[in-house]
Amino acid sequence: MKFSERKGLKKVSEVIQLDSMNSDLRNSLWNAFDVALWSTYEFVLTRYGEPKIVAFGKCLWFHYFKQPIDSMPDRGHQILDKIRDYFFKCEWYEVYDFIESTIDNLRILEEWSLEDSFRDLVNTVLEKELAGYRVIENVVTQITDEQEIETLTEALEDNRFSGVTNHLKRALELLSNREHPDYRNSIKESISAVESMAKSIVKKPKADLEAALKVLEGSGKIHGALKAGFSNLYGYTSDEGGIRHAMLEEPDLSLSDAKFFLVSCSAFINYLKSKL
């Protein structure tokens, strides 16, 4: 993980890639093409008297590039050179167009096993590189929206409460570690950020989140239903009474779990700041 990412010096929009694509993501997606398609034994086999890469190329030239098929190179390695040149020069959103087209063309060629392995590997890359998209039902689908990015950015860039900001930055750091993401502790840091914010508002540094929320409710700063909701989230992630084992000891916590807590807690922190 890069220094700028560990220290929270990169913008959220650069960590969670929604309207852009950094070189790590683009390179990794190309590698997914290579591993799942170009370098496979199946892809170099002959189909209807020609290598499958040639049949695939014809589909691309016809349906995606919309160029005369007779302008396509004759040899497989030359076809791949053309595809590679396009892939690394095209816009970030065109990479996703190309992924969808590739899946469509694999279906046209009835390459079901290649389609499945390619889609699965692409999704693995998208998750690891924190792209805001996944291939769902063979369509590249947005799973992170602009509002979530804005919510995180607003919370992270407000340095009036250093403890709160540090917890949120740590939560983002743990979530966005490409090699060893720690979703469990990211969730705990997100909740700790809310607790730090609540304690700061009620000026009770030794209070826990439950006690601070009660004070906020009593003073009319938050509605009882909202207080109950975050009390439940706190209980869900607390070490007290063994409740922690209900969620934080689950072996299959995912990016979705950690992102939900980070976005939800950031939104609640922004809400609490509006009550100052």
Secondary structure, 3 states (H helix, E strand, C coil): CCHHHHCCCCCHHHHCECCCCCHHHHHHHHHHHHHHHHCCHHHHCEECCEEHHHHHHHHHHHHHCCCCHHHCCCCHHHHHHHHHHHHHHCCHHHHHHHHHHHHHHHHHCCCHHHHHHHHHHHHHHHHHCCECEEEECCEEEECCCHHHHHHHHHHHHCCCCHHHHHHHHHHHHHHHCCCCCCHHHHHHHHHHHHHHHHHHHHCCCCCCHHHHHHHHHHCCCCCHHHHHHHHHHHHHHCCHHHHHHHCCCCCCCCHHHHHHHHHHHHHHHHHHHCCC
